[in-house]
């Protein structure tokens, strides 16, 4: 029992060297836990304080004593064991007095500090966690180490770093190395930062120079292991060990004898102070020395755990190291250097830069400022260089270069460069942070002041609650408006709903937005119209020249409204080529009527929500264009222009906008127009709708049926001349800043411009050319080349280049088989030449093959059918007037329409095709300067055509003297202006024989 007490006292004394003080020693003195604690301390002492030599000697004794159940019997079983135990504990005490021992923690839980009793139990006792003291000395040479590959930043000697390992095999290897008291590894930087694996399979993935580290703390978190490593020195990989290499070398490790020799004087002082028996110490030393001289045998099994704990089989089981890279290393030493004045200056510069960085970055300020202020490393350039590199956030390649550099002077220069860059980056970061902080502080201050002001006003009665203010605002909008009763009920319901909703809820925002749209509409508010015919006509004539049909229709609308005493909405459609003023005349009509004007284009529109609005359930929902129009114009009877209605799109996913316009443009339905967003009926029956289109053929028939189509035809040359003089030239003068007396454009120049450069139906191209002329004049005046510019027919080329149209027509004299037709497109009228030739005979025809008719020139289906009908009727007519002519029975014909890039279609080229075929069959040219238009049937009847005015204008531009048109178009011809009908010989035909008699006169046939 005396032996037990002596050993217990020895163990208790050594708890000071484990870093256990205060409550831990008090815990050790507890009678309830004394035996188990003694057992743990005894076992841990044997396992961790011994060198491999003493472990080898004591291994057999430990194994025997482990199976003894009684603690007293286990400790007192052998006097020799007791003596050994006290000897090595005393030796450990002496060794620890040389170098204060740091703890290496090993934890098997994610939170090792937690315990059921609130943390009073010592963390080194029990199965929750184990804090194992590190070896007394770090071996100067430890060649075989596993590779721990890290990303981004290498580790430098004399510093600590936390690592996380998730690879299972590497985790198991590190656990065994810690438990077998070999907590050493090599940390090397990966060459690729994108590689996140813990293990590398080749040296090509890492740099060969790294750091030898010692595991100071290991925390086992089941799925990963968290390490805190102390970095000691630079090492270099020499070779990769084979897979079957022993990962736990048992080579010589510095013994306690070396430590004893270095501290012999201190041991003697301890002996005299404690009154130890010299004989007993000599005996202990002799036995220890004998143990050290024994051969070292490798330990195949780890130290047994304390009594009561289950043996961890994972420690005994061998580790598979297929993925773990074990390497042979050698120490890398710095080159010898002389601490010269230059190195001192560089070191001082590095220290000064570190001070500056610390002053900017509070992360390192607390620890490093203390070290620099006390000059703890100003005279150590090696440590200074590593410290500076550790502080920077440079590129991984630059930091690795610092780690690999062995010239201390060069390393200092490299670190100084990196520190300067880091200092500048920290300065910029601090500046940005201060600016952001100042901005946030100001915003926060303003917010607090506004909230306080709002609260003060509310307490004084100067300002009401947000909901009350919103309700008052909405009700104030409705004052003086004639809101229909059903809509007023909806508004009241929504206001009640708004009062019970939370201000920060999403439904509150939706309801408030809905009420905002309901109350902003001009319910029952109409603009007073101008019903004076004279004033309205003056405004229309002031803005536009010509357009008689449009102006007459507007005057009729005003007259009806004047007689009726009230105005109604209408739906008009202006159809015509581009550039004739369809859009601009709508704005003039609004000014003449005194109505508000709103325009929106539906060209390319694919979403029906643009017309009828979105559902309120969607984020960012808003009403359609019609409701937006009423809000902007603040009137229930504006003039709404729906531009490019013939180019409206359709999409199965988002609906058909053309179908949505059916309700809006129907006089029977638009009195109760329902927008998806408002979901209440809106009366838009007083709105005057005007739409524009180039080609009404693309407008859906139900939509076209709801509109009154007014044709806006192209302009003739005289009309263009008047428009240029009245509108385009004054407008160009104003836009260019030129005075009227500075530029003079003669009339012959304008006529040449219209005839040779701008033959299209509209005047938009004419406007561009006139603006170009005035820009050239402005440049000449600004350069002071001339004070006044004269633009005549001869000088026109100087301003706008060569004429675009050199000739009036393609053929001056048409040969047999060529006829001039007339066509009508969305861009106006044009001449259409038709050519047909006889094909050479082929062998099949010589053998009795049937002749054919081939058609080219980008003719569409309708025009191809016209050519077949004309071909059939030509055979019949030729057989009737000349039975002996077998041209169609023996010859194949090729019919072509020039300008093949332009698509051609329409039922108006029948008589022209028939005339070309008859001219080729009879080998007679048709009458010169004759143009014709009209469709033909199989019996020879001529049908009506469209675009009569445009076709006549095209014939006049091409210099035609005679025009053949169907008899059914006589009434439309009579309605045309004299300017269009003049200088033309017009023939109205009912049957093709009349056409034949005109284009093939009998006098020419007889001659």
Order of alpha helices (4+ residues) and beta strands (2+ residues): alpha-alpha-alpha-alpha-alpha-alpha-beta-beta-beta-beta-alpha-beta-beta-beta-alpha-alpha-alpha-alpha-beta-alpha-alpha-alpha-alpha-alpha-alpha-alpha-alpha-alpha-alpha-beta-alpha-beta-alpha-alpha-beta-beta-beta-alpha-beta-beta-beta-alpha-beta-alpha-alpha-beta-alpha-alpha-beta-alpha-beta-beta-alpha-beta-alpha-alpha-beta-alpha-beta-beta-beta-alpha-beta-alpha-alpha-beta-alpha-alpha
